[in-house]
């Protein structure tokens, strides 16, 4: 298990998604691969970490409706992002 403090990243850092995992699945039917593809090349703030050391990124905020979530959050491995700036 990777602890958040073991990462080169910290909450608040700005990162850019430079690659997406090749084996993304949409088991829950919520468009996971599409969300990751939309995030590719864009810059986000690190919001947190999960128990495996994945970075938590809020990649979209929009008006909630019955068909859509109010936001999209992804958890991505550190090797798929690059740091733009530190907090």
C-alpha positions as CSV (number, residue, x, y, z in Angstrom):
1,X,0.0,0.0,0.0
2,X,1.3,3.5,-0.9
3,X,0.7,6.2,1.6
4,X,-0.1,9.7,0.3
5,X,3.0,11.1,1.8
6,X,5.1,8.7,-0.2
7,X,4.1,10.4,-3.5
8,X,6.0,13.1,-5.3
9,X,2.7,14.9,-5.4
10,X,0.8,16.8,-2.7
11,X,-2.7,18.0,-2.3
12,X,-3.0,21.3,-4.1
13,X,-0.3,20.6,-6.7
14,X,-1.3,21.4,-10.3
15,X,-0.8,18.5,-12.7
16,X,-1.4,17.6,-16.3
17,X,-2.8,14.3,-17.4
18,X,-0.3,13.1,-20.0
19,X,-1.5,9.5,-20.6
20,X,-4.4,7.4,-19.6
21,X,-4.4,3.7,-18.5
22,X,-4.8,1.3,-21.5
23,X,-7.0,-1.1,-19.6
24,X,-9.9,1.2,-18.5
25,X,-13.2,-0.5,-18.1
26,X,-16.7,0.9,-17.7
27,X,-18.1,-1.8,-15.5
28,X,-20.5,0.6,-13.8
29,X,-21.8,2.0,-17.0
30,X,-20.9,5.6,-16.1
31,X,-18.6,6.5,-19.0
32,X,-15.3,6.1,-17.2
33,X,-13.1,5.8,-20.4
34,X,-14.8,8.9,-21.9
35,X,-14.1,10.9,-18.7
36,X,-10.4,9.9,-18.8
37,X,-10.1,10.8,-22.5
38,X,-11.6,14.2,-21.9
39,X,-9.1,14.8,-19.1
40,X,-6.1,14.0,-21.3
41,X,-3.8,17.0,-21.9
42,X,-5.7,19.1,-19.3
43,X,-4.5,20.6,-16.0
44,X,-6.1,19.8,-12.7
45,X,-5.5,20.3,-9.0
46,X,-4.7,17.3,-6.8
47,X,-7.6,17.0,-4.4
48,X,-6.4,14.0,-2.5
49,X,-5.2,10.4,-2.7
50,X,-6.7,7.0,-2.2
51,X,-5.3,4.1,-0.3
52,X,-3.3,2.9,-3.3
53,X,-1.6,6.3,-4.0
54,X,-3.8,7.3,-6.9
55,X,-4.4,11.0,-7.3
56,X,-7.9,12.3,-6.9
57,X,-8.8,14.8,-9.6
58,X,-12.1,16.7,-10.1
59,X,-12.2,16.8,-13.9
60,X,-15.6,18.3,-14.6
61,X,-18.1,20.4,-12.7
62,X,-21.5,21.0,-14.2
63,X,-25.1,21.5,-13.4
64,X,-26.6,18.3,-11.9
65,X,-29.6,16.7,-13.6
66,X,-31.4,13.4,-13.3
67,X,-29.1,11.9,-16.0
68,X,-25.8,13.3,-14.9
69,X,-23.6,13.6,-11.8
70,X,-22.9,17.1,-10.5
71,X,-19.1,16.5,-11.1
72,X,-16.7,13.9,-12.4
73,X,-13.9,12.7,-10.2
74,X,-11.2,10.3,-11.3
75,X,-8.4,8.6,-9.5
76,X,-5.3,8.2,-11.6
77,X,-1.9,6.6,-11.1
78,X,1.0,9.1,-10.6
79,X,2.8,7.8,-13.7
80,X,0.1,9.1,-16.0
81,X,0.5,12.8,-14.9
82,X,3.2,15.4,-14.8
83,X,3.5,18.1,-12.2
84,X,2.9,21.7,-13.4
85,X,3.4,23.5,-10.1
86,X,3.5,22.9,-6.4
87,X,1.3,24.5,-3.8
